[in-house]
Amino acid sequence: MKSEVAKVRQSLDLTQEAFADLLGIGLSTLRSWEQKKREPSGAARMLITIALKHPEVLREAVA
């Protein structure tokens, strides 16, 4: 079963690398979340929620 993080990333049609860059995290961190080895912190969970609901906001912020 896919993690929520993986579902969000895939719904945005992003690679792991692109999603990690968008969130400002390391690729290994994203992979550990997707593999359910670790859970995102409160701040990271909020960024993931924003990425899902308003991806343009994060894209604009990192542009």
N, C-alpha and C positions, 0 to 999 in steps of 0.2 A: 504494500500500500504506500502511495506517495505521501510525502510530508506536505504540510500546508505551504511551506516555503517553496517547494518544487512546483506545486500547483500554481502558485502565484507567478513564479518565474515563467513557467510554460504558457500561462494565459497571456503574458506580455510578449510571448514569442522571442525571448532573450536566451542567449547562451549563458552558461554559468559564469563565464568570464565577464560578459556584459552586465549581468545582474549584480555581480559582486562590485564592479566598478561603479554602477549606479548607486548602490547602497554605501559605497566607501568602505568596503570591508575586504579582507583577503579571501582569495579563492578557497583556501583550505577551511576557513570559517564557514563559508557558504556550503561547502560540501559536507561539513560535519553537521550542519543544520538539516540539510536535505537527507542525510543518512540517519537522522534522528539520534546522533551521538551526543549532540548538545542542543540546547534551546536558545533562541535569540533572546537578548535582554529586553527589558521593557521599551527602551528607546529604539532598538532595532525592530521590535515587533510593530511599533508605531510607523517606522519608515516603510516596512513591508505593507502595512495597511494602506498607507498613502500611495505607495507604488501601485497597488491594486486598484484603488478607487480613482486616483488622479496621477497617472504615470507622467503626464506632461509637466507636473509641478517638479518632480525630481529631475526629469531630463533638463528642464530649464535651469534648475539650481546648479547642475554640474556642467552646464555648457560654458 
